[in-house]
């Protein structure tokens, strides 16, 4: 059979949509490019200097033609914009039931941790047919998490979380690249994504992690750094209670309100003075230099579960 692979095999639910947009854009460019080049070449030869072909009746202005070549491309552009925006939004808004995986980019490796505790370097194990949401940040410079077979690529930035989700459609191994030049060994910042068969993933996730889920590790860090000294459950402490914090709305001293999402928790650990809860002063030291990104992720996982948000212990 005739085979001319321009792109790697599609292995995620969004891959078909991404390819369709890409092919349609290429096709439109070829069609219009072809029409323009053909007209150009034809006119250049037929009406070249010294040719005897008649120039009588040459058109200098044609309102209908001008309106047509303005409105038709406008319509096509808007159509593509609407279509690709829809695909873009689908690709970036993860389904509620997506399983989460934390990714930390670091010169020059990908450090991955699953909430169940499993850690990996330059390898990402995911189940087939289930949505997976990546919560990513960088320990140093800008990296970009790129899985060509899934048609997803997302910058990974220091100082904030970025997210990306996908659902793999076929078991197997796929390339993982860093797609943003990040220093000497950028080209070595590669790995693989292992898409496991249905059922295999639960076994894999329950594999040797010594009972240390991210939440447990986060709890140990919470105690180690003495966070509970100020963030006790009772109110009236030096710091606000964290029970039931995650996902709730927090009023700030500047009169604004924010939803306590993972970005908020992360920022509040690393830079407590950025968003101060109404009624409190900034007494908390910034933990920027004391925690690495993986530890911050573990603390975020711990805070997420506090106060009956889900999986509350005991
Ligand atoms: Cu990391 Cu390039």
py3Dmol code that shows the C-alpha trace and the ligand (Angstrom):
import py3Dmol

protein = """\
ATOM      1  CA  UNK A   1       0.000   0.000   0.000  1.00  0.00           C
ATOM      2  CA  UNK A   2       1.134   3.529  -0.707  1.00  0.00           C
ATOM      3  CA  UNK A   3       2.542   5.075   2.413  1.00  0.00           C
ATOM      4  CA  UNK A   4       4.083   8.498   2.795  1.00  0.00           C
ATOM      5  CA  UNK A   5       4.080   9.408   6.469  1.00  0.00           C
ATOM      6  CA  UNK A   6       4.481  13.157   6.929  1.00  0.00           C
ATOM      7  CA  UNK A   7       3.485  13.002  10.574  1.00  0.00           C
ATOM      8  CA  UNK A   8       3.767  10.362  13.309  1.00  0.00           C
ATOM      9  CA  UNK A   9       0.755   8.095  13.809  1.00  0.00           C
ATOM     10  CA  UNK A  10      -2.087   9.716  15.691  1.00  0.00           C
ATOM     11  CA  UNK A  11      -2.436   8.409  19.239  1.00  0.00           C
ATOM     12  CA  UNK A  12      -4.703  10.836  21.096  1.00  0.00           C
ATOM     13  CA  UNK A  13      -8.301  11.975  20.861  1.00  0.00           C
ATOM     14  CA  UNK A  14      -7.385  15.475  19.663  1.00  0.00           C
ATOM     15  CA  UNK A  15      -4.811  14.392  17.095  1.00  0.00           C
ATOM     16  CA  UNK A  16      -7.378  14.009  14.295  1.00  0.00           C
ATOM     17  CA  UNK A  17      -8.731  17.539  14.811  1.00  0.00           C
ATOM     18  CA  UNK A  18      -5.248  19.054  14.900  1.00  0.00           C
ATOM     19  CA  UNK A  19      -4.255  17.240  11.716  1.00  0.00           C
ATOM     20  CA  UNK A  20      -7.486  18.224   9.954  1.00  0.00           C
ATOM     21  CA  UNK A  21      -6.830  21.922  10.646  1.00  0.00           C
ATOM     22  CA  UNK A  22      -3.243  21.556   9.531  1.00  0.00           C
ATOM     23  CA  UNK A  23      -4.182  19.803   6.283  1.00  0.00           C
ATOM     24  CA  UNK A  24      -6.988  22.253   5.475  1.00  0.00           C
ATOM     25  CA  UNK A  25      -4.653  25.226   6.044  1.00  0.00           C
ATOM     26  CA  UNK A  26      -2.036  23.619   3.819  1.00  0.00           C
ATOM     27  CA  UNK A  27      -4.617  22.864   1.145  1.00  0.00           C
ATOM     28  CA  UNK A  28      -5.996  26.420   1.151  1.00  0.00           C
ATOM     29  CA  UNK A  29      -2.466  27.823   0.914  1.00  0.00           C
ATOM     30  CA  UNK A  30      -1.690  25.539  -2.008  1.00  0.00           C
ATOM     31  CA  UNK A  31      -4.908  26.392  -3.878  1.00  0.00           C
ATOM     32  CA  UNK A  32      -4.575  30.163  -3.504  1.00  0.00           C
ATOM     33  CA  UNK A  33      -0.805  30.066  -3.967  1.00  0.00           C
ATOM     34  CA  UNK A  34      -1.354  28.030  -7.129  1.00  0.00           C
ATOM     35  CA  UNK A  35      -3.938  30.449  -8.570  1.00  0.00           C
ATOM     36  CA  UNK A  36      -1.717  33.462  -7.864  1.00  0.00           C
ATOM     37  CA  UNK A  37       1.489  31.939  -9.199  1.00  0.00           C
ATOM     38  CA  UNK A  38      -0.279  30.592 -12.327  1.00  0.00           C
ATOM     39  CA  UNK A  39      -1.742  34.050 -13.084  1.00  0.00           C
ATOM     40  CA  UNK A  40       1.610  35.674 -12.458  1.00  0.00           C
ATOM     41  CA  UNK A  41       3.540  33.337 -14.736  1.00  0.00           C
ATOM     42  CA  UNK A  42       0.859  33.482 -17.463  1.00  0.00           C
ATOM     43  CA  UNK A  43       0.800  37.307 -17.464  1.00  0.00           C
ATOM     44  CA  UNK A  44       4.564  37.634 -17.256  1.00  0.00           C
ATOM     45  CA  UNK A  45       5.001  35.521 -20.369  1.00  0.00           C
ATOM     46  CA  UNK A  46       2.008  36.677 -22.397  1.00  0.00           C
ATOM     47  CA  UNK A  47       2.496  40.403 -21.752  1.00  0.00           C
ATOM     48  CA  UNK A  48       6.280  40.470 -21.473  1.00  0.00           C
ATOM     49  CA  UNK A  49       8.067  43.505 -22.919  1.00  0.00           C
ATOM     50  CA  UNK A  50       8.071  43.371 -26.682  1.00  0.00           C
ATOM     51  CA  UNK A  51       5.311  40.762 -27.017  1.00  0.00           C
ATOM     52  CA  UNK A  52       2.769  41.484 -29.736  1.00  0.00           C
ATOM     53  CA  UNK A  53      -0.277  40.381 -27.707  1.00  0.00           C
ATOM     54  CA  UNK A  54      -3.014  42.987 -27.572  1.00  0.00           C
ATOM     55  CA  UNK A  55      -3.356  45.116 -24.411  1.00  0.00           C
ATOM     56  CA  UNK A  56      -6.742  46.503 -25.494  1.00  0.00           C
ATOM     57  CA  UNK A  57      -9.415  46.476 -22.791  1.00  0.00           C
ATOM     58  CA  UNK A  58      -6.988  46.009 -19.883  1.00  0.00           C
ATOM     59  CA  UNK A  59      -8.824  46.257 -16.553  1.00  0.00           C
ATOM     60  CA  UNK A  60      -7.512  48.896 -14.133  1.00  0.00           C
ATOM     61  CA  UNK A  61     -10.327  48.957 -11.625  1.00  0.00           C
ATOM     62  CA  UNK A  62     -12.994  46.405 -10.863  1.00  0.00           C
ATOM     63  CA  UNK A  63     -15.099  46.957  -7.753  1.00  0.00           C
ATOM     64  CA  UNK A  64     -16.820  43.554  -7.878  1.00  0.00           C
ATOM     65  CA  UNK A  65     -13.487  41.769  -8.131  1.00  0.00           C
ATOM     66  CA  UNK A  66     -12.028  43.726  -5.227  1.00  0.00           C
ATOM     67  CA  UNK A  67     -15.022  43.037  -3.018  1.00  0.00           C
ATOM     68  CA  UNK A  68     -14.842  39.349  -3.907  1.00  0.00           C
ATOM     69  CA  UNK A  69     -11.161  38.978  -3.090  1.00  0.00           C
ATOM     70  CA  UNK A  70     -11.698  40.773   0.206  1.00  0.00           C
ATOM     71  CA  UNK A  71     -14.847  39.029   1.384  1.00  0.00           C
ATOM     72  CA  UNK A  72     -14.053  35.461   0.333  1.00  0.00           C
ATOM     73  CA  UNK A  73     -10.712  35.282   2.213  1.00  0.00           C
ATOM     74  CA  UNK A  74     -12.316  37.085   5.172  1.00  0.00           C
ATOM     75  CA  UNK A  75     -15.017  34.431   5.346  1.00  0.00           C
ATOM     76  CA  UNK A  76     -12.461  31.635   5.052  1.00  0.00           C
ATOM     77  CA  UNK A  77     -10.276  33.204   7.784  1.00  0.00           C
ATOM     78  CA  UNK A  78     -13.175  33.629  10.185  1.00  0.00           C
ATOM     79  CA  UNK A  79     -14.282  30.069   9.525  1.00  0.00           C
ATOM     80  CA  UNK A  80     -10.807  28.751  10.343  1.00  0.00           C
ATOM     81  CA  UNK A  81     -10.619  30.975  13.415  1.00  0.00           C
ATOM     82  CA  UNK A  82     -13.901  29.665  14.809  1.00  0.00           C
ATOM     83  CA  UNK A  83     -13.033  26.052  14.033  1.00  0.00           C
ATOM     84  CA  UNK A  84      -9.510  26.165  15.461  1.00  0.00           C
ATOM     85  CA  UNK A  85     -10.652  28.102  18.551  1.00  0.00           C
ATOM     86  CA  UNK A  86     -13.091  25.335  19.293  1.00  0.00           C
ATOM     87  CA  UNK A  87     -10.352  22.712  18.960  1.00  0.00           C
ATOM     88  CA  UNK A  88      -7.969  24.856  21.028  1.00  0.00           C
ATOM     89  CA  UNK A  89     -10.489  25.146  23.852  1.00  0.00           C
ATOM     90  CA  UNK A  90     -11.263  21.413  23.729  1.00  0.00           C
ATOM     91  CA  UNK A  91      -7.544  20.723  23.982  1.00  0.00           C
ATOM     92  CA  UNK A  92      -6.978  23.021  26.931  1.00  0.00           C
ATOM     93  CA  UNK A  93      -9.978  22.528  29.174  1.00  0.00           C
ATOM     94  CA  UNK A  94      -9.482  19.180  30.870  1.00  0.00           C
ATOM     95  CA  UNK A  95     -12.513  17.022  31.689  1.00  0.00           C
ATOM     96  CA  UNK A  96     -13.442  17.067  35.377  1.00  0.00           C
ATOM     97  CA  UNK A  97     -12.650  13.381  35.816  1.00  0.00           C
ATOM     98  CA  UNK A  98      -9.127  13.638  34.390  1.00  0.00           C
ATOM     99  CA  UNK A  99      -6.403  11.962  36.430  1.00  0.00           C
ATOM    100  CA  UNK A 100      -3.641  14.362  37.347  1.00  0.00           C
ATOM    101  CA  UNK A 101       0.095  14.001  36.909  1.00  0.00           C
ATOM    102  CA  UNK A 102       2.712  16.508  38.037  1.00  0.00           C
ATOM    103  CA  UNK A 103       5.571  17.384  35.693  1.00  0.00           C
ATOM    104  CA  UNK A 104       8.663  19.394  36.616  1.00  0.00           C
ATOM    105  CA  UNK A 105      11.036  20.505  33.876  1.00  0.00           C
ATOM    106  CA  UNK A 106      14.641  20.896  34.927  1.00  0.00           C
ATOM    107  CA  UNK A 107      17.882  21.277  32.999  1.00  0.00           C
ATOM    108  CA  UNK A 108      17.856  18.684  31.457  1.00  0.00           C
ATOM    109  CA  UNK A 109      15.231  16.202  32.415  1.00  0.00           C
ATOM    110  CA  UNK A 110      11.531  15.690  32.996  1.00  0.00           C
ATOM    111  CA  UNK A 111      10.656  14.767  36.560  1.00  0.00           C
ATOM    112  CA  UNK A 112       7.226  13.298  36.894  1.00  0.00           C
ATOM    113  CA  UNK A 113       5.195  12.341  39.927  1.00  0.00           C
ATOM    114  CA  UNK A 114       1.773  10.737  40.144  1.00  0.00           C
ATOM    115  CA  UNK A 115      -0.473  11.639  43.124  1.00  0.00           C
ATOM    116  CA  UNK A 116      -0.301   7.961  44.145  1.00  0.00           C
ATOM    117  CA  UNK A 117       3.397   8.556  44.775  1.00  0.00           C
ATOM    118  CA  UNK A 118       5.072   6.969  41.752  1.00  0.00           C
ATOM    119  CA  UNK A 119       7.994   8.968  40.420  1.00  0.00           C
ATOM    120  CA  UNK A 120       9.539   8.790  36.990  1.00  0.00           C
ATOM    121  CA  UNK A 121      12.291  10.565  35.101  1.00  0.00           C
ATOM    122  CA  UNK A 122      11.972  11.087  31.347  1.00  0.00           C
ATOM    123  CA  UNK A 123       9.197   8.513  31.221  1.00  0.00           C
ATOM    124  CA  UNK A 124       5.477   9.036  31.626  1.00  0.00           C
ATOM    125  CA  UNK A 125       3.174   6.068  32.193  1.00  0.00           C
ATOM    126  CA  UNK A 126      -0.474   6.716  31.357  1.00  0.00           C
ATOM    127  CA  UNK A 127      -3.515   4.527  30.811  1.00  0.00           C
ATOM    128  CA  UNK A 128      -5.186   4.145  27.435  1.00  0.00           C
ATOM    129  CA  UNK A 129      -8.641   5.666  26.997  1.00  0.00           C
ATOM    130  CA  UNK A 130      -8.635   7.850  30.112  1.00  0.00           C
ATOM    131  CA  UNK A 131      -8.147  11.618  30.247  1.00  0.00           C
ATOM    132  CA  UNK A 132      -4.864  12.678  31.845  1.00  0.00           C
ATOM    133  CA  UNK A 133      -4.153  16.226  32.994  1.00  0.00           C
ATOM    134  CA  UNK A 134      -0.563  17.374  33.309  1.00  0.00           C
ATOM    135  CA  UNK A 135       0.188  20.037  35.911  1.00  0.00           C
ATOM    136  CA  UNK A 136       3.527  21.409  34.883  1.00  0.00           C
ATOM    137  CA  UNK A 137       6.127  23.842  36.095  1.00  0.00           C
ATOM    138  CA  UNK A 138       9.855  24.420  35.732  1.00  0.00           C
ATOM    139  CA  UNK A 139      12.647  24.424  38.265  1.00  0.00           C
ATOM    140  CA  UNK A 140      14.796  26.745  36.157  1.00  0.00           C
ATOM    141  CA  UNK A 141      14.184  27.987  32.594  1.00  0.00           C
ATOM    142  CA  UNK A 142      11.403  27.664  30.022  1.00  0.00           C
ATOM    143  CA  UNK A 143      10.940  24.173  28.627  1.00  0.00           C
ATOM    144  CA  UNK A 144       8.212  22.805  26.390  1.00  0.00           C
ATOM    145  CA  UNK A 145       6.485  19.473  26.841  1.00  0.00           C
ATOM    146  CA  UNK A 146       5.901  17.952  23.442  1.00  0.00           C
ATOM    147  CA  UNK A 147       4.376  14.612  22.471  1.00  0.00           C
ATOM    148  CA  UNK A 148       4.166  14.559  18.659  1.00  0.00           C
ATOM    149  CA  UNK A 149       1.958  11.448  18.432  1.00  0.00           C
ATOM    150  CA  UNK A 150      -0.613  13.162  20.688  1.00  0.00           C
ATOM    151  CA  UNK A 151      -0.279  16.492  18.821  1.00  0.00           C
ATOM    152  CA  UNK A 152       0.184  18.358  22.090  1.00  0.00           C
ATOM    153  CA  UNK A 153       2.853  20.841  23.041  1.00  0.00           C
ATOM    154  CA  UNK A 154       2.810  23.149  26.044  1.00  0.00           C
ATOM    155  CA  UNK A 155       5.405  25.538  27.424  1.00  0.00           C
ATOM    156  CA  UNK A 156       6.580  24.730  30.933  1.00  0.00           C
ATOM    157  CA  UNK A 157       7.446  27.906  32.795  1.00  0.00           C
ATOM    158  CA  UNK A 158       9.289  28.748  35.981  1.00  0.00           C
ATOM    159  CA  UNK A 159       7.095  30.613  38.473  1.00  0.00           C
ATOM    160  CA  UNK A 160       3.701  29.252  37.486  1.00  0.00           C
ATOM    161  CA  UNK A 161       1.728  26.173  36.554  1.00  0.00           C
ATOM    162  CA  UNK A 162       0.676  25.426  33.047  1.00  0.00           C
ATOM    163  CA  UNK A 163      -1.646  22.538  32.272  1.00  0.00           C
ATOM    164  CA  UNK A 164      -2.337  20.301  29.320  1.00  0.00           C
ATOM    165  CA  UNK A 165      -4.571  17.285  28.982  1.00  0.00           C
ATOM    166  CA  UNK A 166      -4.861  14.379  26.589  1.00  0.00           C
ATOM    167  CA  UNK A 167      -6.458  11.000  26.190  1.00  0.00           C
ATOM    168  CA  UNK A 168      -4.308   8.343  24.574  1.00  0.00           C
ATOM    169  CA  UNK A 169      -6.072   6.123  22.074  1.00  0.00           C
ATOM    170  CA  UNK A 170      -3.580   3.312  21.490  1.00  0.00           C
ATOM    171  CA  UNK A 171      -1.228   1.431  23.833  1.00  0.00           C
ATOM    172  CA  UNK A 172       2.445   1.692  22.986  1.00  0.00           C
ATOM    173  CA  UNK A 173       5.491   3.891  23.388  1.00  0.00           C
ATOM    174  CA  UNK A 174       5.715   7.419  22.048  1.00  0.00           C
ATOM    175  CA  UNK A 175       8.399  10.072  21.875  1.00  0.00           C
ATOM    176  CA  UNK A 176       8.534  12.869  24.407  1.00  0.00           C
ATOM    177  CA  UNK A 177      10.585  15.936  23.579  1.00  0.00           C
ATOM    178  CA  UNK A 178      11.551  19.272  25.048  1.00  0.00           C
ATOM    179  CA  UNK A 179      10.577  21.694  22.293  1.00  0.00           C
ATOM    180  CA  UNK A 180      12.053  24.900  23.688  1.00  0.00           C
ATOM    181  CA  UNK A 181      15.781  25.575  23.556  1.00  0.00           C
ATOM    182  CA  UNK A 182      16.818  25.421  27.211  1.00  0.00           C
ATOM    183  CA  UNK A 183      20.598  25.242  27.228  1.00  0.00           C
ATOM    184  CA  UNK A 184      23.491  22.924  26.439  1.00  0.00           C
ATOM    185  CA  UNK A 185      21.722  19.581  26.681  1.00  0.00           C
ATOM    186  CA  UNK A 186      18.336  20.677  25.376  1.00  0.00           C
ATOM    187  CA  UNK A 187      18.521  18.045  22.637  1.00  0.00           C
ATOM    188  CA  UNK A 188      19.054  15.386  25.292  1.00  0.00           C
ATOM    189  CA  UNK A 189      15.933  16.361  27.202  1.00  0.00           C
ATOM    190  CA  UNK A 190      13.914  13.572  25.669  1.00  0.00           C
ATOM    191  CA  UNK A 191      11.969  10.622  26.928  1.00  0.00           C
ATOM    192  CA  UNK A 192       9.048   8.384  26.245  1.00  0.00           C
ATOM    193  CA  UNK A 193       5.397   8.126  27.029  1.00  0.00           C
ATOM    194  CA  UNK A 194       4.224   4.600  27.798  1.00  0.00           C
ATOM    195  CA  UNK A 195       0.530   4.111  27.160  1.00  0.00           C
ATOM    196  CA  UNK A 196      -0.578   1.090  29.154  1.00  0.00           C
ATOM    197  CA  UNK A 197      -3.361  -1.342  28.265  1.00  0.00           C
ATOM    198  CA  UNK A 198      -6.654  -1.036  30.110  1.00  0.00           C
ATOM    199  CA  UNK A 199      -6.302  -2.555  33.585  1.00  0.00           C
ATOM    200  CA  UNK A 200      -2.532  -2.487  33.488  1.00  0.00           C
ATOM    201  CA  UNK A 201      -2.425   1.066  34.837  1.00  0.00           C
ATOM    202  CA  UNK A 202      -3.939   0.284  38.232  1.00  0.00           C
ATOM    203  CA  UNK A 203      -1.345  -2.403  38.780  1.00  0.00           C
ATOM    204  CA  UNK A 204       1.401  -0.029  37.710  1.00  0.00           C
ATOM    205  CA  UNK A 205       0.217   2.790  39.956  1.00  0.00           C
ATOM    206  CA  UNK A 206       0.019   0.477  42.975  1.00  0.00           C
ATOM    207  CA  UNK A 207       3.630  -0.563  42.367  1.00  0.00           C
ATOM    208  CA  UNK A 208       6.433   0.032  44.862  1.00  0.00           C
ATOM    209  CA  UNK A 209       5.899   3.503  46.297  1.00  0.00           C
ATOM    210  CA  UNK A 210       6.170   2.548  49.991  1.00  0.00           C
ATOM    211  CA  UNK A 211       2.795   4.066  50.811  1.00  0.00           C
ATOM    212  CA  UNK A 212       4.066   7.567  50.236  1.00  0.00           C
ATOM    213  CA  UNK A 213       1.476   9.291  48.150  1.00  0.00           C
ATOM    214  CA  UNK A 214       2.135  12.901  47.195  1.00  0.00           C
ATOM    215  CA  UNK A 215      -0.383  13.847  49.851  1.00  0.00           C
ATOM    216  CA  UNK A 216       1.515  11.921  52.558  1.00  0.00           C
ATOM    217  CA  UNK A 217       4.839  13.393  51.513  1.00  0.00           C
ATOM    218  CA  UNK A 218       3.197  16.815  51.517  1.00  0.00           C
ATOM    219  CA  UNK A 219       1.898  16.233  55.016  1.00  0.00           C
ATOM    220  CA  UNK A 220       5.398  15.310  56.227  1.00  0.00           C
ATOM    221  CA  UNK A 221       6.780  18.491  54.667  1.00  0.00           C
ATOM    222  CA  UNK A 222       3.959  20.460  56.265  1.00  0.00           C
ATOM    223  CA  UNK A 223       5.064  19.177  59.678  1.00  0.00           C
ATOM    224  CA  UNK A 224       8.769  19.446  58.930  1.00  0.00           C
ATOM    225  CA  UNK A 225       8.490  23.119  58.071  1.00  0.00           C
ATOM    226  CA  UNK A 226       6.201  23.797  61.034  1.00  0.00           C
ATOM    227  CA  UNK A 227       3.322  25.053  58.857  1.00  0.00           C
ATOM    228  CA  UNK A 228       0.762  23.827  61.406  1.00  0.00           C
ATOM    229  CA  UNK A 229       2.136  26.278  63.979  1.00  0.00           C
ATOM    230  CA  UNK A 230       0.328  29.111  62.246  1.00  0.00           C
ATOM    231  CA  UNK A 231      -2.201  27.291  60.043  1.00  0.00           C
ATOM    232  CA  UNK A 232      -4.103  25.497  62.798  1.00  0.00           C
ATOM    233  CA  UNK A 233      -7.659  24.504  62.202  1.00  0.00           C
ATOM    234  CA  UNK A 234      -9.117  26.902  64.743  1.00  0.00           C
ATOM    235  CA  UNK A 235      -9.621  30.459  63.593  1.00  0.00           C
ATOM    236  CA  UNK A 236      -7.849  33.398  65.209  1.00  0.00           C
ATOM    237  CA  UNK A 237      -4.421  31.974  64.492  1.00  0.00           C
ATOM    238  CA  UNK A 238      -1.546  33.816  62.908  1.00  0.00           C
ATOM    239  CA  UNK A 239      -2.342  32.275  59.559  1.00  0.00           C
ATOM    240  CA  UNK A 240      -5.700  31.366  57.980  1.00  0.00           C
ATOM    241  CA  UNK A 241      -6.987  27.829  58.405  1.00  0.00           C
ATOM    242  CA  UNK A 242      -6.404  25.628  55.384  1.00  0.00           C
ATOM    243  CA  UNK A 243      -9.328  23.312  56.034  1.00  0.00           C
ATOM    244  CA  UNK A 244     -11.630  23.226  53.066  1.00  0.00           C
ATOM    245  CA  UNK A 245      -9.569  25.967  51.476  1.00  0.00           C
ATOM    246  CA  UNK A 246      -9.003  24.347  48.125  1.00  0.00           C
ATOM    247  CA  UNK A 247     -11.533  25.389  45.523  1.00  0.00           C
ATOM    248  CA  UNK A 248     -13.137  27.976  47.815  1.00  0.00           C
ATOM    249  CA  UNK A 249     -13.209  31.728  47.331  1.00  0.00           C
ATOM    250  CA  UNK A 250     -10.727  33.736  49.378  1.00  0.00           C
ATOM    251  CA  UNK A 251     -11.133  37.419  50.233  1.00  0.00           C
ATOM    252  CA  UNK A 252      -7.915  39.385  50.073  1.00  0.00           C
ATOM    253  CA  UNK A 253      -6.714  42.504  51.901  1.00  0.00           C
ATOM    254  CA  UNK A 254      -6.905  44.475  48.653  1.00  0.00           C
ATOM    255  CA  UNK A 255     -10.655  43.877  48.529  1.00  0.00           C
ATOM    256  CA  UNK A 256     -10.468  41.416  45.664  1.00  0.00           C
ATOM    257  CA  UNK A 257     -11.391  37.752  45.855  1.00  0.00           C
ATOM    258  CA  UNK A 258      -9.669  34.778  44.282  1.00  0.00           C
ATOM    259  CA  UNK A 259     -10.480  31.098  43.974  1.00  0.00           C
ATOM    260  CA  UNK A 260      -7.954  29.017  45.892  1.00  0.00           C
ATOM    261  CA  UNK A 261      -6.731  26.844  43.048  1.00  0.00           C
ATOM    262  CA  UNK A 262      -3.395  25.103  42.763  1.00  0.00           C
ATOM    263  CA  UNK A 263      -1.759  28.225  41.360  1.00  0.00           C
ATOM    264  CA  UNK A 264      -2.929  30.235  44.363  1.00  0.00           C
ATOM    265  CA  UNK A 265      -1.642  27.650  46.835  1.00  0.00           C
ATOM    266  CA  UNK A 266       1.667  27.430  45.028  1.00  0.00           C
ATOM    267  CA  UNK A 267       2.139  31.187  44.934  1.00  0.00           C
ATOM    268  CA  UNK A 268       1.162  31.572  48.567  1.00  0.00           C
ATOM    269  CA  UNK A 269       3.848  29.090  49.629  1.00  0.00           C
ATOM    270  CA  UNK A 270       6.606  30.615  47.533  1.00  0.00           C
ATOM    271  CA  UNK A 271       5.605  34.249  47.784  1.00  0.00           C
ATOM    272  CA  UNK A 272       3.130  34.775  50.661  1.00  0.00           C
ATOM    273  CA  UNK A 273       2.949  38.541  50.211  1.00  0.00           C
ATOM    274  CA  UNK A 274       1.541  38.279  46.676  1.00  0.00           C
ATOM    275  CA  UNK A 275      -2.049  37.618  47.783  1.00  0.00           C
ATOM    276  CA  UNK A 276      -2.754  38.266  51.441  1.00  0.00           C
ATOM    277  CA  UNK A 277      -5.957  36.916  52.989  1.00  0.00           C
ATOM    278  CA  UNK A 278      -8.174  39.634  54.466  1.00  0.00           C
ATOM    279  CA  UNK A 279      -7.688  39.974  58.207  1.00  0.00           C
ATOM    280  CA  UNK A 280      -4.126  38.677  58.228  1.00  0.00           C
ATOM    281  CA  UNK A 281      -0.683  40.191  58.034  1.00  0.00           C
ATOM    282  CA  UNK A 282       2.249  38.824  56.120  1.00  0.00           C
ATOM    283  CA  UNK A 283       4.144  37.023  58.857  1.00  0.00           C
ATOM    284  CA  UNK A 284       4.966  33.990  56.766  1.00  0.00           C
ATOM    285  CA  UNK A 285       8.452  33.765  55.262  1.00  0.00           C
ATOM    286  CA  UNK A 286       8.744  33.074  51.549  1.00  0.00           C
ATOM    287  CA  UNK A 287       9.742  29.457  50.969  1.00  0.00           C
ATOM    288  CA  UNK A 288      11.221  30.105  47.549  1.00  0.00           C
ATOM    289  CA  UNK A 289      14.736  29.055  48.486  1.00  0.00           C
ATOM    290  CA  UNK A 290      13.823  26.219  50.820  1.00  0.00           C
ATOM    291  CA  UNK A 291      11.570  24.090  48.688  1.00  0.00           C
ATOM    292  CA  UNK A 292      12.056  22.624  45.248  1.00  0.00           C
ATOM    293  CA  UNK A 293       9.194  22.427  42.788  1.00  0.00           C
ATOM    294  CA  UNK A 294       8.460  18.796  43.529  1.00  0.00           C
ATOM    295  CA  UNK A 295       8.057  19.572  47.218  1.00  0.00           C
ATOM    296  CA  UNK A 296       5.756  22.467  46.370  1.00  0.00           C
ATOM    297  CA  UNK A 297       3.664  20.070  44.271  1.00  0.00           C
ATOM    298  CA  UNK A 298       3.450  17.651  47.193  1.00  0.00           C
ATOM    299  CA  UNK A 299       2.353  20.443  49.535  1.00  0.00           C
ATOM    300  CA  UNK A 300      -0.261  21.513  46.998  1.00  0.00           C
ATOM    301  CA  UNK A 301      -1.585  17.929  46.878  1.00  0.00           C
ATOM    302  CA  UNK A 302      -1.737  17.906  50.693  1.00  0.00           C
ATOM    303  CA  UNK A 303      -3.568  21.231  50.908  1.00  0.00           C
ATOM    304  CA  UNK A 304      -6.012  20.044  48.232  1.00  0.00           C
ATOM    305  CA  UNK A 305      -7.180  17.224  50.476  1.00  0.00           C
ATOM    306  CA  UNK A 306      -7.500  19.207  53.706  1.00  0.00           C
ATOM    307  CA  UNK A 307     -10.850  19.599  55.382  1.00  0.00           C
ATOM    308  CA  UNK A 308     -12.921  17.018  53.562  1.00  0.00           C
ATOM    309  CA  UNK A 309     -12.226  18.163  50.043  1.00  0.00           C
ATOM    310  CA  UNK A 310     -11.918  14.462  49.135  1.00  0.00           C
ATOM    311  CA  UNK A 311      -9.973  11.540  50.540  1.00  0.00           C
ATOM    312  CA  UNK A 312      -9.831  13.171  53.975  1.00  0.00           C
ATOM    313  CA  UNK A 313      -7.773  10.914  56.236  1.00  0.00           C
ATOM    314  CA  UNK A 314      -9.326   9.080  59.194  1.00  0.00           C
TER     315      UNK A 314
END
"""
ligand_1 = """\
2
LIG
Cu 14.166 21.700 28.179
Cu 14.729 22.225 25.937
"""
view = py3Dmol.view(width=600, height=400)
view.addModel(protein, "pdb")
view.setStyle({"model": 0}, {"cartoon": {"style": "trace"}})
view.addModel(ligand_1, "xyz")
view.setStyle({"model": 1}, {"stick": {}})
view.zoomTo()
view.show()
